[in-house]
Amino acid sequence: MHQIPFCPNKDCGYHHQAPAGKWYVAAGFYPTKTFGKVQRFRCRACGTYFSTQTFSLDYFAKRTVSYLQLEVLLSSSMSIRALSRSFHASCATIQNRIDRLSRQALAVHSRVRRFAHPHEAICLDGFVSFDVSQYFPNNITLAVTADSLFVLAATHATLRRSGRTTPAQQQRMRMLSRAWSFEPRCLERSFRDLLDRLARERPPQRHSPLILITDEKKEYRRALVQHALFRHQDEAHRVVHLTVSATQPRTWYNPLFAANYMDRELRKDQAAHRRETPCICRNVANMLNRFCVYMAWHNYAKPFRIKQAHTPPLTHAQAAGIAPHHVAAARAWMFRERAFFSRLSLDPLDEKFWKRRFPTPLKISPEYLPRYALA
């Protein structure tokens, strides 16, 4: 009989901690075209029926796709259409598997990032791309550790188009503004989202101030001054805000190098963010799911330095102070066992990613989220 880790019913007493004894019984089999004959079980406590597939990443799937290969190709600038050709699957199937993998990535990141060194300086900056069309620029605000280049968090905001426009473009912008309500002060909100996480997970301590490095955007300064991190400072809990001019050369010596580095990598490795690309983001939630997969690959699989003497190569997570056995265990679990939302302790920002709550401009209906994603 298979070893079942817990009851999948979130209202059952065996959901979070199952006993060591036989708390479930075999309940027959059912046939599938993809996985053959699948064993079913029944929980002795609540009577819920489930199977071995309940705990698989391919739960409810009708065909298998290599998630490890999908992660690598998605992080190598392949578009959804190119991935569908490579895997001989529809674009909907590819996006569905990316959605599953993004939830696994969020679960791994929420578990492992707490082991990172807590006193490293943090670079915060916005990566600018587009949502739907160039009339809806976005700002993906990133929090990256300054030395280890470990991505701690990200959030999203849709902006109004700025810059020089023709009369026809101005008329088009007025028409779109009537059809879509822009979030007021969204840049400040996105910066506050990151400050909230830093306040929970990396609060300033005696002799270890929280060092934040940003550019000179007035929105960042305004959000920081109004935040509890800044307002509740005392002698033992200090926040240092270092600003860097955006005109400074983007070299290794620039204090914002970590954020500039991630800008370059995202532009290079994500198809939706290439310059003048037909692969532009058409759905914000789908784009952010692809970003979550890329963030996990960057943090936990990509070498920290291409030319390094260390064998095996250090990852960005290990450079941030996370022990190799934590990284290895997290990577193995990510591709082996389905993450259950009810068994995780996600912070509000991770939960917003998980539930696909970032709106797409001009889209009226809410984002689709399968029921099993909230199990």
Summary of the structure (lengths in Angstrom):
residues: 375
radius of gyration: 22.4
end to end distance: 24.1
largest distance: 73.4
contacts: 1086
relative contact order: 0.15
helix: 40%
strand: 17%
